[in-house]
Amino acid sequence: MSYAPYKPGKALWYALLLWLIGFIWGMIVFMTPALKDIPASPYISKYPAISAPLTVAYFIILFLLTKRYLEDTDKKAAEGLEFGLTIFLLNFILDALVYVVLFRSSDYFAYFSIWLSYILAIAVPWFTGRWLESKKLNAKIM
């Protein structure tokens, strides 16, 4: 069993794209005083104007990217999980390097919204793959 995604270049590109969407949205929020000044939700989100819209956007974007990524494979559930793990790992590494090391945000990983995004990064591709696989199986039966 291989632990690498079947299209590693495409998986890394999609993971980087997802991270860039979050980073760019965060920059927009930080440049907009009214959004930046929204009060934090203790233990949930330091910047709700960033995390709330991104959580919804990540769910939708992950679903669409996963469907596109899994088009050509027969093992959609397994490949969906590997794709999700790739997204999680790249996003975790980039978050640690940029936010914790570069921006010195010592409490970055202390908020639930960050971990929810990581859970979505793994769960959405995996469940999308399972759904696509069952859909294909049901089509063969009928």
N, CA, C and O of each residue as an XYZ file, in Angstrom:
568
protein
N       0.836     -1.175      0.000
C       0.000      0.000      0.000
C       0.884      1.243      0.000
O       1.797      1.365      0.817
N       0.614      2.135     -0.894
C       1.370      3.376     -0.991
C       0.693      4.462     -0.170
O      -0.534      4.556     -0.134
N       1.507      5.281      0.489
C       0.960      6.382      1.274
C       1.016      7.700      0.521
O       0.557      8.727      1.023
N       1.568      7.676     -0.666
C       1.646      8.888     -1.480
C       0.396      8.988     -2.343
O      -0.133      7.967     -2.782
N      -0.082     10.200     -2.594
C      -1.237     10.352     -3.480
C      -0.874      9.915     -4.894
O       0.296      9.952     -5.273
N      -1.856      9.507     -5.667
C      -1.570      8.987     -6.996
C      -1.179     10.077     -7.979
O      -0.585      9.779     -9.015
N      -1.491     11.312     -7.688
C      -1.047     12.465     -8.474
C      -0.407     13.462     -7.516
O      -1.037     14.459     -7.163
N       0.841     13.216     -7.082
C       1.419     14.061     -6.026
C       1.557     15.527     -6.422
O       1.340     16.402     -5.583
N       1.904     15.818     -7.650
C       2.043     17.209     -8.077
C       0.726     17.959     -8.007
O       0.665     19.089     -7.523
N      -0.319     17.323     -8.491
C      -1.645     17.948     -8.458
C      -2.144     18.099     -7.026
O      -2.754     19.111     -6.684
N      -1.889     17.100     -6.193
C      -2.305     17.166     -4.788
C      -1.595     18.315     -4.070
O      -2.222     19.059     -3.316
N      -0.299     18.459     -4.304
C       0.445     19.548     -3.675
C      -0.012     20.904     -4.194
O      -0.106     21.864     -3.429
N      -0.297     20.988     -5.492
C      -0.778     22.248     -6.064
C      -2.117     22.643     -5.439
O      -2.303     23.800     -5.062
N      -3.043     21.701     -5.327
C      -4.345     21.980     -4.724
C      -4.197     22.372     -3.256
O      -4.885     23.274     -2.780
N      -3.299     21.694     -2.540
C      -3.070     22.022     -1.131
C      -2.498     23.434     -0.990
O      -2.903     24.189     -0.107
N      -1.561     23.779     -1.862
C      -0.987     25.122     -1.832
C      -2.032     26.170     -2.194
O      -2.076     27.242     -1.592
N      -2.858     25.865     -3.161
C      -3.935     26.771     -3.553
C      -4.876     27.039     -2.380
O      -5.261     28.183     -2.137
N      -5.238     26.004     -1.668
C      -6.117     26.149     -0.511
C      -5.458     27.010      0.566
O      -6.109     27.874      1.153
N      -4.180     26.780      0.824
C      -3.476     27.573      1.819
C      -3.398     29.039      1.393
O      -3.580     29.940      2.211
N      -3.125     29.270      0.106
C      -3.037     30.649     -0.392
C      -4.367     31.386     -0.278
O      -4.387     32.582      0.016
N      -5.467     30.695     -0.504
C      -6.790     31.311     -0.347
C      -6.955     31.812      1.084
O      -7.405     32.937      1.302
N      -6.592     30.982      2.055
C      -6.685     31.390      3.453
C      -5.738     32.528      3.789
O      -6.107     33.452      4.514
N      -4.531     32.469      3.274
C      -3.543     33.512      3.548
C      -3.987     34.851      2.955
O      -3.897     35.887      3.614
N      -4.461     34.824      1.720
C      -4.916     36.063      1.067
C      -6.136     36.635      1.781
O      -6.221     37.848      1.977
N      -7.085     35.781      2.174
C      -8.252     36.270      2.905
C      -7.819     36.888      4.243
O      -8.351     37.917      4.660
N      -6.862     36.255      4.901
C      -6.342     36.807      6.147
C      -5.698     38.175      5.950
O      -5.870     39.067      6.781
N      -4.961     38.345      4.861
C      -4.358     39.657      4.573
C      -5.434     40.705      4.319
O      -5.308     41.848      4.759
N      -6.486     40.321      3.612
C      -7.587     41.262      3.359
C      -8.223     41.690      4.676
O      -8.494     42.873      4.883
N      -8.460     40.738      5.557
C      -9.056     41.060      6.860
C      -8.138     41.988      7.656
O      -8.606     42.947      8.269
N      -6.839     41.707      7.649
C      -5.910     42.557      8.409
C      -5.786     43.956      7.822
O      -5.406     44.884      8.535
N      -6.095     44.128      6.553
C      -6.037     45.452      5.935
C      -7.353     46.205      6.052
O      -7.447     47.364      5.646
N      -8.377     45.545      6.611
C      -9.687     46.170      6.775
C      -9.945     46.327      8.273
O     -10.307     45.358      8.940
N      -9.764     47.535      8.808
C      -9.890     47.721     10.266
C     -11.208     47.224     10.854
O     -11.216     46.662     11.949
N     -12.309     47.417     10.156
C     -13.603     46.976     10.701
C     -13.646     45.460     10.873
O     -14.257     44.968     11.821
N     -13.017     44.722      9.987
C     -12.988     43.262     10.093
C     -11.974     42.795     11.136
O     -12.237     41.864     11.896
N     -10.830     43.444     11.162
C      -9.785     43.058     12.106
C     -10.212     43.290     13.549
O      -9.790     42.559     14.445
N     -11.037     44.287     13.778
C     -11.436     44.654     15.133
C     -12.612     43.852     15.683
O     -13.064     44.115     16.797
N     -13.112     42.883     14.928
C     -14.168     42.009     15.457
C     -13.569     41.228     16.626
O     -12.500     40.635     16.486
N     -14.241     41.219     17.770
C     -13.658     40.584     18.957
C     -13.459     39.074     18.782
O     -14.225     38.391     18.102
N     -12.410     38.596     19.419
C     -12.088     37.168     19.382
C     -13.123     36.364     20.157
O     -13.771     36.874     21.072
N     -13.265     35.104     19.777
C     -14.081     34.150     20.530
C     -13.109     33.255     21.289
O     -12.396     32.467     20.667
N     -13.060     33.353     22.614
C     -12.075     32.587     23.367
C     -12.116     31.096     23.023
O     -13.180     30.478     22.984
N     -10.956     30.551     22.781
C     -10.739     29.139     22.460
C     -11.314     28.723     21.108
O     -11.020     27.624     20.638
N     -12.115     29.559     20.477
C     -12.725     29.222     19.193
C     -11.937     29.856     18.059
O     -11.449     29.157     17.171
N     -11.812     31.174     18.085
C     -11.129     31.871     16.999
C     -10.581     33.210     17.469
O     -11.280     33.994     18.113
N      -9.338     33.454     17.142
C      -8.740     34.743     17.462
C      -9.259     35.824     16.520
O      -9.431     36.978     16.914
N      -9.508     35.431     15.266
C     -10.022     36.357     14.253
C     -11.225     35.722     13.551
O     -11.064     35.085     12.509
N     -12.427     35.890     14.110
C     -13.621     35.281     13.514
C     -13.898     35.736     12.080
O     -14.486     34.991     11.297
N     -13.480     36.946     11.737
C     -13.704     37.429     10.366
C     -12.872     36.642      9.357
O     -13.178     36.639      8.165
N     -11.836     35.985      9.826
C     -11.034     35.122      8.946
C     -11.601     33.708      8.980
O     -11.890     33.122      7.936
N     -11.758     33.166     10.175
C     -12.075     31.747     10.301
C     -13.497     31.372      9.897
O     -13.700     30.311      9.305
N     -14.477     32.201     10.197
C     -15.865     31.831      9.872
C     -16.091     31.703      8.363
O     -16.580     30.664      7.918
N     -15.755     32.717      7.560
C     -15.956     32.560      6.112
C     -15.068     31.467      5.509
O     -15.477     30.765      4.584
N     -13.840     31.329      6.047
C     -12.936     30.314      5.495
C     -13.420     28.898      5.764
O     -13.221     28.009      4.936
N     -14.045     28.679      6.898
C     -14.551     27.340      7.199
C     -15.589     26.913      6.158
O     -15.550     25.790      5.654
N     -16.499     27.806      5.850
C     -17.513     27.518      4.823
C     -16.852     27.376      3.444
O     -17.153     26.446      2.695
N     -15.957     28.302      3.126
C     -15.280     28.264      1.821
C     -14.450     26.999      1.679
O     -14.459     26.374      0.618
N     -13.728     26.606      2.731
C     -12.911     25.392      2.662
C     -13.769     24.161      2.392
O     -13.397     23.303      1.592
N     -14.899     24.078      3.051
C     -15.778     22.930      2.834
C     -16.169     22.820      1.353
O     -16.069     21.748      0.757
N     -16.607     23.923      0.778
C     -17.042     23.929     -0.623
C     -15.869     23.695     -1.567
O     -15.960     22.877     -2.483
N     -14.776     24.406     -1.348
C     -13.604     24.280     -2.229
C     -13.016     22.882     -2.146
O     -12.661     22.299     -3.170
N     -12.907     22.335     -0.939
C     -12.382     20.973     -0.785
C     -13.239     19.958     -1.530
O     -12.713     19.062     -2.191
N     -14.544     20.095     -1.426
C     -15.441     19.178     -2.135
C     -15.212     19.250     -3.648
O     -15.085     18.222     -4.313
N     -15.162     20.462     -4.179
C     -14.984     20.634     -5.623
C     -13.607     20.171     -6.092
O     -13.498     19.510     -7.124
N     -12.557     20.512     -5.347
C     -11.207     20.075     -5.724
C     -11.078     18.559     -5.651
O     -10.425     17.943     -6.493
N     -11.702     17.963     -4.643
C     -11.628     16.508     -4.491
C     -12.331     15.797     -5.638
O     -11.809     14.825     -6.183
N     -13.505     16.276     -6.003
C     -14.205     15.657     -7.142
C     -13.343     15.712     -8.394
O     -13.263     14.741     -9.147
N     -12.708     16.841     -8.609
C     -11.847     16.996     -9.786
C     -10.601     16.103     -9.676
O     -10.189     15.480    -10.654
N     -10.025     16.050     -8.510
C      -8.815     15.261     -8.282
C      -9.063     13.767     -8.459
O      -8.205     13.056     -8.982
N     -10.219     13.290     -8.033
C     -10.507     11.851     -8.042
C     -11.159     11.345     -9.326
O     -11.545     10.178     -9.398
N     -11.287     12.190    -10.327
C     -11.970     11.789    -11.566
C     -11.421     10.510    -12.180
O     -12.191      9.658    -12.624
N     -10.105     10.362    -12.212
C      -9.473      9.297    -12.990
C      -9.070      8.069    -12.196
O      -8.364      7.213    -12.730
N      -9.482      7.950    -10.962
C      -9.069      6.800    -10.160
C     -10.270      5.925     -9.816
O     -11.402      6.398     -9.714
N      -9.992      4.653     -9.644
C     -11.045      3.720     -9.237
C     -11.123      3.602     -7.715
O     -12.177      3.273     -7.170
N     -10.008      3.869     -7.030
C      -9.961      3.759     -5.566
C     -10.211      5.132     -4.961
O      -9.320      5.724     -4.353
N     -11.412      5.625     -5.130
C     -11.724      6.999     -4.749
C     -11.643      7.241     -3.247
O     -11.146      8.290     -2.837
N     -12.103      6.330     -2.421
C     -12.074      6.532     -0.972
C     -10.640      6.564     -0.461
O     -10.271      7.461      0.297
N      -9.834      5.597     -0.869
C      -8.441      5.541     -0.414
C      -7.656      6.740     -0.925
O      -6.890      7.350     -0.179
N      -7.844      7.073     -2.182
C      -7.136      8.222     -2.753
C      -7.636      9.531     -2.150
O      -6.858     10.473     -1.999
N      -8.922      9.607     -1.804
C      -9.461     10.788     -1.140
C      -8.806     11.005      0.213
O      -8.481     12.133      0.582
N      -8.611      9.913      0.954
C      -7.944     10.006      2.250
C      -6.497     10.463      2.084
O      -6.030     11.327      2.826
N      -5.789      9.889      1.115
C      -4.398     10.291      0.862
C      -4.326     11.750      0.413
O      -3.419     12.482      0.809
N      -5.270     12.164     -0.402
C      -5.333     13.561     -0.848
C      -5.570     14.475      0.349
O      -4.912     15.508      0.475
N      -6.496     14.111      1.223
C      -6.778     14.893      2.417
C      -5.574     14.981      3.347
O      -5.296     16.041      3.907
N      -4.866     13.878      3.511
C      -3.667     13.893      4.348
C      -2.591     14.794      3.746
O      -1.875     15.479      4.477
N      -2.478     14.795      2.428
C      -1.517     15.684      1.754
C      -1.876     17.144      2.006
O      -1.007     17.961      2.311
N      -3.158     17.464      1.876
C      -3.605     18.841      2.135
C      -3.322     19.216      3.579
O      -2.796     20.295      3.851
N      -3.668     18.332      4.505
C      -3.420     18.592      5.927
C      -1.938     18.837      6.193
O      -1.577     19.832      6.822
N      -1.083     17.941      5.721
C       0.347     18.060      6.013
C       0.950     19.332      5.443
O       1.691     20.026      6.139
N       0.645     19.653      4.186
C       1.210     20.859      3.598
C       0.698     22.107      4.321
O       1.472     23.020      4.608
N      -0.595     22.147      4.614
C      -1.152     23.307      5.310
C      -0.596     23.436      6.727
O      -0.316     24.546      7.181
N      -0.436     22.336      7.417
C       0.130     22.369      8.769
C       1.556     22.887      8.741
O       1.930     23.734      9.553
N       2.353     22.383      7.811
C       3.757     22.809      7.697
C       3.839     24.291      7.345
O       4.601     25.034      7.965
N       3.059     24.726      6.352
C       3.084     26.141      5.967
C       2.577     27.040      7.099
O       3.136     28.111      7.334
N       1.531     26.615      7.795
C       1.036     27.392      8.936
C       2.118     27.523     10.006
O       2.342     28.611     10.537
N       2.780     26.424     10.318
C       3.824     26.459     11.343
C       4.973     27.372     10.917
O       5.461     28.172     11.716
N       5.400     27.255      9.673
C       6.517     28.081      9.202
C       6.153     29.561      9.129
O       6.906     30.412      9.602
N       5.003     29.865      8.539
C       4.647     31.267      8.312
C       4.109     31.928      9.572
O       4.610     32.975      9.981
N       3.101     31.334     10.191
C       2.448     32.002     11.315
C       3.223     31.882     12.632
O       3.339     32.853     13.380
N       3.745     30.701     12.907
C       4.424     30.508     14.192
C       5.872     30.991     14.127
O       6.313     31.731     15.005
N       6.615     30.581     13.097
C       8.031     30.943     13.020
C       8.215     32.368     12.508
O       8.878     33.178     13.156
N       7.637     32.677     11.360
C       7.865     33.983     10.739
C       7.136     35.121     11.461
O       7.738     36.150     11.768
N       5.830     34.933     11.731
C       5.042     35.987     12.380
C       5.064     35.900     13.916
O       4.512     36.770     14.591
N       5.693     34.863     14.464
C       5.844     34.662     15.914
C       4.504     34.663     16.663
O       4.367     35.289     17.714
N       3.545     33.969     16.114
C       2.237     33.839     16.758
C       2.246     32.564     17.600
O       1.945     31.478     17.105
N       2.590     32.709     18.860
C       2.762     31.543     19.732
C       1.451     30.829     20.049
O       1.464     29.658     20.429
N       0.322     31.516     19.899
C      -0.963     30.891     20.236
C      -1.759     30.470     19.000
O      -2.955     30.200     19.107
N      -1.131     30.409     17.851
C      -1.839     30.117     16.602
C      -2.605     28.792     16.671
O      -3.761     28.729     16.252
N      -1.990     27.760     17.180
C      -2.619     26.435     17.205
C      -3.523     26.228     18.428
O      -3.995     25.116     18.662
N      -3.763     27.271     19.194
C      -4.574     27.159     20.409
C      -6.067     27.306     20.150
O      -6.864     27.188     21.081
N      -6.458     27.559     18.917
C      -7.864     27.846     18.622
C      -8.517     26.702     17.857
O      -7.912     26.092     16.976
N      -9.764     26.430     18.217
C     -10.534     25.338     17.613
C     -10.708     25.521     16.108
O     -10.673     24.539     15.366
N     -10.893     26.739     15.645
C     -11.146     26.981     14.219
C      -9.993     26.485     13.344
O     -10.222     26.027     12.225
N      -8.776     26.571     13.836
C      -7.613     26.075     13.085
C      -7.704     24.562     12.964
O      -7.524     24.007     11.881
N      -7.981     23.907     14.064
C      -8.068     22.442     14.050
C      -9.282     21.955     13.264
O      -9.238     20.889     12.650
N     -10.361     22.729     13.280
C     -11.519     22.371     12.459
C     -11.141     22.399     10.976
O     -11.564     21.531     10.213
N     -10.363     23.371     10.574
C      -9.906     23.430      9.177
C      -9.062     22.214      8.822
O      -9.181     21.671      7.724
N      -8.214     21.786      9.746
C      -7.397     20.593      9.491
C      -8.261     19.334      9.413
O      -8.017     18.457      8.584
N      -9.260     19.253     10.270
C     -10.177     18.102     10.225
C     -10.922     18.088      8.892
O     -11.067     17.038      8.266
N     -11.395     19.259      8.463
C     -12.073     19.346      7.165
C     -11.143     18.936      6.029
O     -11.574     18.284      5.078
N      -9.869     19.315      6.122
C      -8.898     18.993      5.073
C      -8.760     17.489      4.877
O      -8.495     17.029      3.766
N      -8.937     16.730      5.937
C      -8.846     15.269      5.828
C     -10.217     14.659      5.550
O     -10.352     13.808      4.671
N     -11.225     15.086      6.289
C     -12.544     14.445      6.234
C     -13.278     14.688      4.918
O     -13.855     13.755      4.360
N     -13.269     15.910      4.416
C     -14.039     16.207      3.198
C     -13.536     15.391      2.004
O     -14.357     14.785      1.316
N     -12.225     15.344      1.723
C     -11.784     14.503      0.601
C     -12.069     13.014      0.818
O     -12.437     12.307     -0.120
N     -11.902     12.547      2.039
C     -12.136     11.136      2.315
C     -13.613     10.781      2.123
O     -13.931      9.801      1.449
N     -14.513     11.569      2.710
C     -15.939     11.279      2.569
C     -16.437     11.541      1.155
O     -17.353     10.862      0.691
N     -15.861     12.499      0.473
C     -16.216     12.730     -0.934
C     -15.816     11.524     -1.766
O     -16.580     11.082     -2.625
N     -14.631     10.987     -1.521
C     -14.189      9.781     -2.218
C     -15.091      8.596     -1.938
O     -15.423      7.835     -2.846
N     -15.489      8.437     -0.684
C     -16.412      7.344     -0.332
C     -17.756      7.533     -1.024
O     -18.346      6.572     -1.517
N     -18.237      8.772     -1.059
C     -19.512      9.072     -1.705
C     -19.426      8.785     -3.207
O     -20.332      8.175     -3.775
N     -18.347      9.221     -3.843
C     -18.183      8.980     -5.282
C     -18.068      7.491     -5.577
O     -18.591      7.011     -6.583
N     -17.382      6.758     -4.699
C     -17.245      5.318     -4.878
C     -18.596      4.614     -4.745
O     -18.910      3.725     -5.535
N     -19.388      5.003     -3.762
C     -20.704      4.370     -3.577
C     -21.640      4.750     -4.716
O     -22.461      3.941     -5.149
N     -21.518      5.958     -5.190
C     -22.329      6.399     -6.320
C     -22.013      5.575     -7.564
O     -22.914      5.196     -8.312
N     -20.744      5.304     -7.775
C     -20.297      4.493     -8.913
C     -20.776      3.060     -8.755
O     -21.208      2.429     -9.720
N     -20.697      2.546     -7.518
C     -21.141      1.179     -7.235
C     -22.642      1.038     -7.441
O     -23.104      0.044     -8.002
N     -23.399      2.019     -6.993
C     -24.850      1.990     -7.181
C     -25.221      2.073     -8.648
O     -26.207      1.464     -9.063
N     -24.461      2.809     -9.444
C     -24.738      2.919    -10.879
C     -24.509      1.583    -11.577
O     -25.222      1.245    -12.522
N     -23.502      0.811    -11.109
C     -23.222     -0.505    -11.702
C     -24.326     -1.502    -11.372
O     -24.651     -2.359    -12.194
N     -24.899     -1.399    -10.190
C     -25.952     -2.330     -9.758
C     -27.217     -2.139    -10.573
O     -27.881     -3.106    -10.945
N     -27.544     -0.892    -10.847
C     -28.794     -0.610    -11.548
C     -28.629     -0.792    -12.986
O     -29.578     -0.600    -13.746
